[in-house]
Amino acid sequence: MPRPISARIHLDAIRHNLQLVRRTAASSRVWAVIKANAYGHGIERIYPALGEADGIALLDLDEAVRVRELGWTKPVLLLEGVFEPKDIETADRHRLTVTVHCDDQLDMLKAARPRERIGVQLKMNSGMNRLGYRPAEFERAWERTSSIDAIGQIGLMSHFANADDGAIDWQIDEFDAATRNLPGTRSLSNSAAVLWHPRAHRDWVRPGTILYGASPTGCARHIEGFSLRAAMSLESRIIGVQTLAAGETIGYGRTFTADRAMRIGVVACGYADGYPRHAPTGTPVMVDGVRTRIVGRVSMDMLTVDLTPCAAADIGSPVELWGEHVKVDEVAEPAGTIGYELLCALARRVPVSVGAGVPGDAEVHSA
Ligand SMILES: *Cc1c(COP(=O)(O)O)cnc(C)c1O
């Protein structure tokens, strides 16, 4: 009998979230961002839910090749472009679109002899100050890009520094001014801009985190109005119960003291499963269908929960650590992080199953 912890991936939730992106940015095409192994969900697992996307965006070459091997024929975008000349051969062989953010990449493309011209997304640094050409040098970069034989179509892209807290007009203005005279499709919007900044939608949007039902701000409240659905549930069971007297403590560091007699459930889930060790007493959790809180410190393989509101809970009772009822961001926020990080950091030892999530549908298990 394995430990009772497992994660479930809900393909219907991803399909639903993708539809929501479509309706929200109705005149844009959609790059589904599935970098970092689909934000921890597993590219192969979620692939069947991506059919409605117009393209796939990621940044590891091996992930791009896996997507082609799965049968994806629509565009695939490498968000950081190529790292060395031989990557261009891979891009050529698998018809990958490459981001170009610096002259070193153009030098490599200039020296390359691909069988077919390679599509490019030319990246502007409009204020994020991570990758891309400055607005003042963007036209020159475009001229150079368009003069290279190995390069086919050129799209224009940029990325927002704080689409999540509102102020992005200055970056859009920089981008628009510097691209006024240039042809090509435009792509600016991550998840936050998809939800909150219609002005940034343009030709292609690039949502990542909202496809998985997590909040672009890391705050669950901010996406309450959007009917996004959680694509991953982390579930376990109660494996022990303790009854504490007032004044007794729980776990390492004795950080929680019972102020009255109380029942405590021990859950088979710890930081070695990807649950954040920094989650404090009070972090929400669902036990036996009832919302309650974790109490005391999260240890490697276990954590402890307050069973006061769950009178019927006992050994074997189901626990949702995050998922449909407890949003991943509700766990991330008190732990000082964002849902993105928790999803990406699900530990390898947690078995994952995939379900369409529709009652009656067969569940397909994979390691
Ligand atoms: C990760 C990434 C995205 C998606 O970001 P989300 O906040 O997850 O929507 C979009 N564009 C680029 C360039 C990225 O690196």
The ligand as a MOL file (V3000), in Angstrom:
LIG
                    3D

  0  0  0     0  0            999 V3000
M  V30 BEGIN CTAB
M  V30 COUNTS 15 15 0 0 0
M  V30 BEGIN ATOM
M  V30 1 C 5.9490 32.6250 -18.4360 0
M  V30 2 C 5.6770 33.5740 -19.5300 0
M  V30 3 C 4.3530 33.8840 -19.8650 0
M  V30 4 C 3.1610 33.3610 -19.0930 0
M  V30 5 O 3.0960 34.0220 -17.8510 0
M  V30 6 P 1.8520 33.8020 -16.8650 0
M  V30 7 O 2.0090 34.8570 -15.8450 0
M  V30 8 O 2.0110 32.4310 -16.3030 0
M  V30 9 O 0.6370 33.9410 -17.6940 0
M  V30 10 C 4.1460 34.7180 -20.9450 0
M  V30 11 N 5.1890 35.2420 -21.6410 0
M  V30 12 C 6.4660 34.9710 -21.3270 0
M  V30 13 C 7.5680 35.5790 -22.1140 0
M  V30 14 C 6.7590 34.1410 -20.2550 0
M  V30 15 O 8.0250 33.8760 -19.9360 0
M  V30 END ATOM
M  V30 BEGIN BOND
M  V30 1 1 1 2
M  V30 2 1 2 3
M  V30 3 2 2 14
M  V30 4 1 3 4
M  V30 5 2 3 10
M  V30 6 1 4 5
M  V30 7 1 5 6
M  V30 8 2 6 7
M  V30 9 1 6 8
M  V30 10 1 6 9
M  V30 11 1 10 11
M  V30 12 2 11 12
M  V30 13 1 12 13
M  V30 14 1 12 14
M  V30 15 1 14 15
M  V30 END BOND
M  V30 END CTAB
M  END
